[in-house]
Structures are given as structure tokens and as C-alpha cells.
Amino acid sequence: MARRILVLDGHPDPDPRRFCHALADAYASGAASAGHEVRRVDLSRLEFPDLIRRDDWEAASAPAAILGVQEDIAWAQHLVIIHPLWLGFMPARLKALFEQTFRPGFAFGQRERTVGDGRLKGRTARVIVTMGMPAAIYRGFYFAHALTALRRNILGFVGIGPTRTTIVGNVEGISDARCEQWLDRIAGLGRRAI
């Protein structure tokens, strides 16, 4: 059964050599080849201000670029978020995108928020994170804390789930052969829309 998939390339650097961009391409092309509908958001191409005040976050209108992202999320049944691990978490620009996008009135009600009142229920997600350290160290020693925060405190809070995760470790100096293995694996996830 075909699904509507939004691929969010969360690397803020537009340099085409960034592995996150290749992973986003692989997932999107794999999904499209299997007949899924695919939309894509590239963080590096979006222009929007950071939120500084609560009043700005609670404002009824969002910047035009954010309205487009909200439209894509509302359309999607499955979200794929791909980003590098920077200083133990997602890049600040990606966090700023989530802050702008998941506003009251869109992601949850206008009144006091509680767990379970997220308006984005019925959507699933896959988070793919690249990092310089081995994935086993990130999971075993650091307990994949940033993935847990994204899955539970951001996506889960607005109703998105379940969220599956993929960690691509040792990307610094990755061999061409290993790079191709990862791209094939991610394209396979796209074909299966998981």
C-alpha cells in the first residue's frame, strides 16, 4: 500500500558532500521507486527566524517557509528525519525548525498542553542520525539520549509515533564501499516506507 512520506533533510549545511543529503536522496528515491508519494524539505534551503519570545511562538501566523513545512507534515503519513549529531544533539537550526513548526494551534491545542493532546496522531516516523563516533558507543555509553529526547519530547509530544531510529556511526572517513552499503540499506527502508 502506497504511503505519503515526508523526507526532512535536517543538515543545515547545503554542501552536497554532506552524507545526510545522500541518505535523504537514497530514502526518497527508494520510496518513490516503490510507488510511495514523496515530498522533501531541505533545512539548508529554508529561511526563517529563530523564536526568541513566547509571544512569537504562540502567534497565530508562522513565517511563509514554516507554513509550507506544516502543510507537508499535515499531508504526510510517515516522516523521515535525517540529521547529524552535533555536540550530542541535533543541529540548533533543526531544533529551531521544530520550535517554529510545532506551534500551538497546529501541533496541539491552544490551551494548556498535556501529554496526549498532540494533533499529529496517526503519523509514524523514522529518525536517521549520522555521527563520528561508533553507533554502539552512542547507544551503550550515552544511551542515545538525543534520539530519546527527539522521539519522546518532540515527536511523541505532538502525537507522532511510533518512531524508529537508525544510527550511522563512524561517518568521518567512511569508505566508499561502506557508504554504498548504507545508501542501499536506507533506500531499502524507503521502499518499505518504514
N, C-alpha and C positions, 0 to 999 in steps of 0.2 A: 504494500500500500504506500503510495507516494505521500511524503510529508513536506510541510513548508518549513524550511530551515533558514535561520539567520546565522551567518558566519561573521563574528566580530573579531577582526584582527586588531588586538589591543596593544600592538607595539607602536609607540609614539614616533619612532624614527622612520622616515619614509625610505631610507636606503634599501634598495631591493635586495641587498646581500643579507639582510636580517632573516634568520631561519624561520621566525614566526610567520613572515609573509609567505614563504614557500609552504609551510604547513597549512596555512589558510587556503592557499591555492589548491593544495592536494585534497583537502577535505571537500572544498566546494566542487572541484571537478569530479571527484568520486561520487558525490551526492547527485550531481547533475547527470552523470553517465547512467545512474540507476533510475532516473526518471523523477527524482525529487525536485521540487521548486526551491531555488536558492536565491537569497538576497545576501548582500555583503555590506558591511560597514567597516571602513578602514579608519581607525583612530587618527592616524597620521595625516589624514586629509580633512579632518573636521576642525572647524574654528568655532570656539565657544568660550565664554569667560568662566573663570573659576567662581564658585559660590563663596562669598565672604560672610554674608549675613543671613540669618534665619528667614528674615522677611523676603529675601530674594528667592530662597528655596520654596517658600510657601506661596509665592506669587502664582497667579492663575496662568500666566503665559510663560513659556520657555523660549529660549532662542530658537531661530529657524532650524539650525542644524540639529538641535535636540528634538524638535518636533518630528523631523524625519526619522530619527532613531526610534522614537516612541512608536511611530507608525509601523516601522519594521518589526519591532518587538510585539506589538499588538497582532500583527499578521502572522507571526511565526508560531509554530507548534514546538519547535526544538531550537535552542540557542547553542551555538558553539563559540566559546570564548577562548581566544588564544593570546597568551601574553608571556613576556619574560619575567623571571623573578629578579627584582632589583632591591637590594638591601632587605631581603626577607619578605617582600610583599610585591604586589602588583605595582607597576609604574604609577606615580602620582597622577599623571594625566588620565589614565584609565579610571582611577578612583574618582577623579573629578567628573568623568563622563557618567559614572553610575550615580553620583550625587545629583547631577543635573537631570538625568533621565528618570530616576525613580523618585519622582516628586509626589506629594500628596495630590490626590485627585486623579493621578494616573496609576501609580503602583499600589496605592492603598487609599483608604478613605481620608477625608479632610479632618475628621475629628481625631481625638487621642488614639494612637495606634496601639494595637495589641497583636500578639502572635496569632496568626491565623486569619487576619483580615486582608491579606495581600490580594490584589486584584489580578495577578498574573498566574493564577492557578490554571492547571491543565497543560502547562508547558514543561518540557524536560530540558536538561542542559548537559553539555559536556564541556569541561574546562581542561585545556591543554596548556601546560606550563613548561617553558624551557628554562634551563639553569646551567651554570658552570659546574656545580658540584654533582656527584653521583646521586641518582634518584633515591637509592637505598639509604644514604646518609640523611637526605632531606626527610624521608618518611620516618626512619628509625630514630635519629637523634633530635631532629627538630619537630617531629610529629606532624609534618605538613601543615603547620599552623596557619599559614596564609590561605591554603586551599580550604581548610576548615572554616576560616572566617568568611571567605567568599561564598562558600556553599551554604553555610548556616545563617550568617549575619546579614548577608546582602540578598542572595538569590532566594534562600528559604524564607526570609522575612517578607518578601513581596509575593510569595506563593509559588515560585519556580522550583520544581523538583519532581522526581529525583534528579540529582546531579552526579554524573560520573566524572572521573578525573583520569588524566593521563599526564605523567611526568616524563619529560625528555631531559635527562641529565647528561652531563659531560659534553655540552654543545661547543665549548671552547676547543677549537682544533679538531672537530669531528671529522672523521674520514669520509670521503665521497661515498664509499660503499655503505657505511653506517647511515649516512644521510639518506641515501636511496631507500634503505630498509625502513627508516622512519616515515618517509614520504609515502611508501607503499602501504604501510600499516595505517596511516592516517587516512589515506584515500579509501581503504577498506572500511574504516569507521564511517566515512561519508556515504559509501554505497549502502551500508546497513542503516544509516540515519541514527546512529547511536553515539 
